[in-house]
Amino acid sequence: MTAGRGLATRVSARVSALVLGVVIGATGLLPPRIRYGYVHRITGALLRRPLPVLRTLNAGPRSGSAAHVTRTGDLRCVLVGSELDIGGIGSVVELLATRLPAMGVASAVICLDDGARAQRMRDLGIEVRSVRDKASALRALEELRPDVIQLHGAPAYLEAAAHESRAPLVPVMHNTEIHYSRARWRRFSRALSESSSAVAVSELVRTFHAGHLPALLRSRIAVIPNAAPGLDAPGPQQRREARGLLERAVGGRFSDDVVFVCLARYDAQKNIAGTVASFLTCVAAGVPAQLVIAGEPSDWVELRRSEAIRRGSHDADRVHLLATSDARTLLAAADAFVLNSFFEGWPVAATEAWAAGLPLILSDFGGARELVARDPGRSVLIANGAGEANEVTDTRVEHARWRAGHQRNSSELGEAILRVVDTVHSERAMPLAPSEASDGVAAMIDAHARVLREAARSCPAGGSNRPGRLPEDQTRGTGRLAAIEGPF
């Protein structure tokens, strides 16, 4: 009787996964602005449900600085972004805001939300202004009087306000923007033509953007890799406590299984459904591993399809889906990290996992090759599920999502899981000495400070010597480049 109910549950789940796959295939035919602006809101209202959350282990201070920040310096910089509590951009903004003052750059932040990260920065002495329209953004900039403005994925009206302020601008490119229209690329080219410099968070991001820019603008892009503060390796007691908290959150036991963690939004970009399907195929062959995914559900169809794929497997109890949870606790409880995204700029979560000493399995996206190269004996780079990393398009992503159970890198991901499981078992038998590698934060902050100072020198705030805007016919971009030269 129990076996019959189990079979019925799996069959029902597989039907649900198929139906949700059809929904994904149908919505994938719509323009991205319709998908993200309307469809996700509707499906979210229909499919939303509570997810388990991991309780926080008291493991020390979070990213950024735990000390009160004194806003002094000879250069005033305003960091302009969007919603800071969603994705890795908020982590980068927080890190910059709290660490730039030590380099003599007084920092303030303008964003769209008043969430936990904004309040945390205020508590540390950083001035954070939440704005909702261009007028309020202009007022905030007038009061803050920046010498230079750094743009971090700011919406159009915030970007327009920054331009009107006449302060020199430094755009930061955080991703390979596969959803940009031709008009959006022209807008970006015009914005960069009025900036003396820009920052790409990885070589792949720089190359991707350069392929859409006029030749005269490409040398303005500097590459500054994202960094994350190093975490003290958890002691045996902390690790046991974190592991116990995670077991209670997922309602299961890990025993001696190797626990892989994935910190990512439930979103098309992150390929959660494909990761779940490939992982289940691997553990079905007897690999002693479990997978924990934790993140914000920005696409509820992706989440519910991933859950249906999980429930349709005999090994459903080896995959666990959580809401956004404390990264430190998850990394303390985990043995390894996996991120099988279709596209990234330089993922902060993977950087935090590397800084915590975990082996990584990463698909080929922005920053992946560099991160794996930092620990080549333990970490593994696999192919991108949507094609060559610098040729990923929205159409290829949607095709790969439709084939979640049979993506081009599924077997390669399985082999990587087996390799990392062997690595973890070897380390359990003979633990490694703690790594002395730098977390890269000091180099990142120093590089950003140098770019900001150079931008301020090149075109002082309120001055008339901004780099001249290129004529309209020179902002249309050119073909993709194999490589470009830049100042770094």
N, C-alpha and C positions, 0 to 999 in steps of 0.2 A: 504493500500500500504506500509506504513511504517512498519507495523507488519510483512508483507510478507518479506520485505528486512531484517528485524531483524532475522526472522527465517532462511532465506537463509544464512545469515552471521554466525549464530550459527552452522548450519549444515556443512557449509564449514570448520569452525574452528574445529569441531569435527573430520571431515575427516582428516584434517591436523595433529591433535593430534595423530590420529590412525597411520597415515603413519610415523610420526616421532617416535612413539613408536616402530614401526617395525624396523626402522633404529637403534634405541637404542638397541633393542633385538639382531639384527644382529651384530652390532659392539661389543656388550658385549661378543660375542663368541671369539673375537680376544684377543690375549695376551695383557696385559696392556701396554707394551712398544710400541706395534703397535698402540693401541688406542690413547695414549697420545702423542706419537712421530710423528704420521702421520695423523691419521683420524681426530683428532681435528684441525689440521692445514688446511686440505682440506675443512672440513665442515665450518670452520671459514671463509675461503675465499669465500665460496658460500653463506653463510647465514648472514654474518655480515651486520649490519645496525645501524644507530645512535639510542641511547637511551637517554631519558630525564635525565638531571642532576639537582640536587638540588643546588641552590645557597647557599653560605656559610654565616651563621650568625656570626657576629663578637662576639664570645662567650669566648674569652680568649685564653691562650696558648694551644698548642697541647700537645700530650703525650711527655714524656721525660722531659727535663728541658728548661725553657725559658731563663735561665742565661748562660752566656759564661762559658764554662767548662775549667778549668785549668788542663792541662795534667801533673799532678804531682803525685808522689806516690812511695812507695818502691817496688811495684810489677808492671810489665808491662804485660798487657794481650791484645792479639789480638783476636777479635771476628770474626770468619770466617763463612760466610753465602752464600746465593745464591741471587736471585732477592729480594730486600728488600721492593719493593713497592707492592708486591703481597702477600696476606695472613697475618696472625698474627705474623709469625716469625720475620718479619721486625720490628714490633712494640716492640717485646721483645728485639731484638738486640739494637734498639734505646734507650729503657729504661735502659738497662744495660750500654751501652756506656756513657750515660749522667749522670748516678747515681753512678756507681762504683768509679769514682774519689773521691767522698766524703768519700769513705771507704779506701782511700789510694791506689787504684788500677788504675793506668794510663791505659786508654783504647784507642785502635785503631780498625779499622774495615777493613776487606778485603771482597769484594763482587763482583758480576758479573755485576752490573748495576750502572749507574750514574744518578739515578732518583731523585725524589723530596726528598725522605727521606735521601739519601746520601748527597745531597746538604744542607739539613737542619742541619745535624750533622756537616758538615764542617763549616757552619755558626756559630755553637756554639763552635767551636774550636777542634772538634774531627777529627783526621786524618783518612780519608777514602780512601782506594786504590781500584780502579776498575781493575780487571784482567780478562783475557780471556783464558789463558792457564796455564799449569803447570810451564813453564819457568818464566812467569811474576809473578806468585804467589810466586815462590821461591825467586825471586829478592826482592819482597815486604817484605817477611818475613825476609830476610837477613838484609834489611835496618831497619825494625822495631825492630828486636832483642827482641822478646817476652820472658818473663820468663815462660809464660804459654799460651796455645791456647785453646779457647773454640769453638767447632764446632757446628754450627746451620744449619743442613740440607745442608751441603756443598756438591757440586758435587764431583764425584770420583777424578778428577784431583786436586782439591783443598785439598781434604782429603789426597791424596798421598803427595802433597807438604808439608802439615802440619807434616806428619810423617817424611819426610826426613829432616825437620828442626831440629829434635831432641829435640824440646821443649816439655815438658809434655802436654798431650792432655786431654781435658775434653769434651767428646761428650755430647750433649744435645738432648734428645729424645722428639720431639714435637708432635708425633702422634702415633697411633696404625698402624704400617706399613703393611697393609693388602696386599700390592702389592709386597712385598719383595719375591724374589725367594730364593731357597735353597742356591744358590751361594752367593746371597747378604747377607743372614743371616750369612754364614761362614765368609764373609768379615767383617761384623760388629763384630762378635765374635773375630776375629783376632785383629781388631782395639781396642776393649775394653781390650783385654789381654795385650796390651801395654800401657794402661792407668790405673792410680791408682784409678780413680773415674769417674763417669758419673752422669748425671742429667736427671731424668724423670719429666715431668711437671705435672703428676698426678699419683695416685696409680694405675689406670687402665693401663696407659702406662707402668709403671714399671712391673706390673704383666704380661702384654702382651709380653714385651721384654724378661723377665726372662724365660718365657716358651720356648724360642728359644735359650737360652744360657746354657753353661755348668754350673754346680753347683758352681764351683770355682769363677765364675765371677759375680754371682747375687748380692752378698753383696756389690759390688762396686757402685751400683746404689742408689743415693739419690733422694728423691722426693722433689722438690721445686715448688710449685704451681705458675703459672703465676699470675701476678697482673697488674692492670691498675691504673694510677693516678685518684684519686677521682675528680669528677666534681662538681663544685658549683651548687646547685639546681637552675635552671633558675627561675627568678622572673616572675610574671604574664605578664609583658610587653615583656620580652624575649621569653616567651613561645608563646604568641600571634604572635610575629614576626616570630618565627620559624615555627609555624603552618601555617601562611599565606604564607611563602615561599614554604613550602611543598605542600600546596594546588595548588599554581601556577605551581609548577613543574609537578604535576600529572594531572592538568587540571580538578580538581573536588573540591567538598566541603565535609568536614568531619562532619559539624554540631556538634551534641552531640555524634557521634559514637566514640567508643574506637578504637584508632589507634595502631595497632601492627606493629612493625618494625622488619625486619630481615636483618642484615648486613652480607652478605655472597656472595662468588663467585657463579656464575651460573655454577655449576660443579656437577658431579655425587655424590661426597662426601656429598654435602650440601642438597641433596634431595629437590630441589626447586619445581620440578613438583609435587611431592607428597604433599608438604606443600600447594601449591596452590589448588590442588584438594580437600584436606581435609578441608581447610579453606572455600572454596566455598560451600561444602556440609553443613558446620555448619551455615554459614550466610543465606543459603537458607531457614533455619527454622526460620528466623526472628531475629537472634542475631545481635544487633546493633554494628557491628565492621567492620573495614577496615584493609587491610594488605598492607604494603609498603615494597618491597624488593629492596635492593640496593647493587650492587657489580660488580665485574669484570667478564665479560663473558669469562671464560676459556673454556667452552664447549657450542658452539652456538646451538647445537641440543637441549641441556637441556633448554636453554633460549627460543628458538622458540617453543618447545613443551609446556613449561609453559605458554607462551603467547597464544598458541592455546587453551589450556585447559581453560584459563581465558576467551577468546573470545567466547568459546562455552557455556558459562553459562549465565543464565538470570541476574546474579549478577556480571557481568564482571566489572562494575564500582566500585566494592568494593575491587579490587586487582590492585596494581600498581607496575610496574617493572621499576626501575631506573638503571642508570649506577652508578659506584662508586661515592659516594657523601660524603660530610663532616659528619663524625660520630657525632660530637658534635651537629650539627644542627638537624640531624635526631633524636637523643635521646632527645633533648629539645622539639621537636614537638610531640614525641610519648607518649603513655600512658603505653605501655608494650612492651616486647621483646620476640620473638619466634625464636628458632633454632631447626630444626627437622632433624639434620644431621644423617647420618649412622655411621660415626666415626669421632672422634676428639681427640686431645691430652688434651688441656685445652684452649677453645676458648677465645681469647682476646676480641672479640666483645661482647660476653656474660658477660665477666668480666667488661667491660666498662659500659654496661647497668646496671649491678648490682651496680657498683660504682655511677652511676647516679641516683639510687633510683628507678629503674623500676622493677616491678614484672616480673619474667621470666617464660617462658614455654620452657623446654628443654627435648629433647629425651635423653635416657640413653646412654651417651658416656663419654669419659674421661673428668673429671672435673665437669660433670653435677650434680652428687649427692652432691658434696661438695658445689657448688654454690647455689643449691636449699636449702641446709641445712642452709645457712646463712640467709635465709629469708623464712622459711617454712610456715609462715602464709599467704604469698602473692604469692609465686612462686610454680610451679607445675612441677614435674618430670613425664614424660610419657615413655612408653616402646619404645624401638628402633624399627624402621620400618623394619629392616633387621634381627632381632633376638636378642639373648642375647648379651649384649655389648662386652663381652670379647671373643665372638665366631663369630664375624662378619668376613666374608670372601668376597673376590671379587665376587665370584659366587653368594652369598646371596644378595649382594648389587645389582648386575645386575638383579636378579630375582625380587627384591623389586621395582626397577626402572620400570620394565616392567608392574608391577601392581600398577602404580602410583595412580590410582583412587580408589584402594581397598587395601591399605596397612594395615598391621596387627594392626597398632596403630591409624588408621584414626578416629575411634569413640572416642578413648581416647583423641586425640588431640582436637576434638570438645568439649568434656566435659571440658577440661582444659581451652579452650577459654571462654566458658560460665562462668566458675568459676572466671577467671581473670576479665571478664567484670563486674561481680557483685562486685568484690573487688574494681575496679576503680570507679564504680558508688558510692560505699559506701564512698570512700576517697574523692570524689568530694563533697559529702554532709558534711563530717567532715574530713578536711585535717589532715594528720599526721604531727607530729613535725619532723623537719629534723633529719635524722639519724646521730649519732655520731660515727658509726662504722669505724674502720681503713680501708683504701683501700688496705692494705697488701703490699704496695710497699717497705717500709722500711725493713720488714721481708724478702721479696724476695731478695733484694739487699744484705742484710747482709748474707743470706744463701749462695748465689752465691759467695760472697767474701770469705767466710770461705772455701768453696770447692776449689776455685782457689788457695788459700794460702796453703791448705793441699796438693794439687797436686804438687805445686811448691816445697814444702818441701820434698815430697816423692821422686821426681825425678827431680832435678834441670835441667834447660835448658842446653843442650849440654853435660849433664852427661851421665854415662853409667849404671845408676841404675834404669832405667825404669822397671816396673813390667815385668817379663819374659813372652814372648809369649808362649801360650799353644801349645802343639803338635797339628798337623793337626787333629788327630782323637778325640781331646778333644774340638774342636771348632764347632762341628756339632750340638750342642744343644740337648735338651731333651724334654720330654713332657711338656704340659702346667701345670703351678702350680696354686693351689688355692690361695696361698699367699706366700710372701717371707719376709725375714727380711732385713733391710737395716740400714744405719747409721743414718737416720733421722726418 
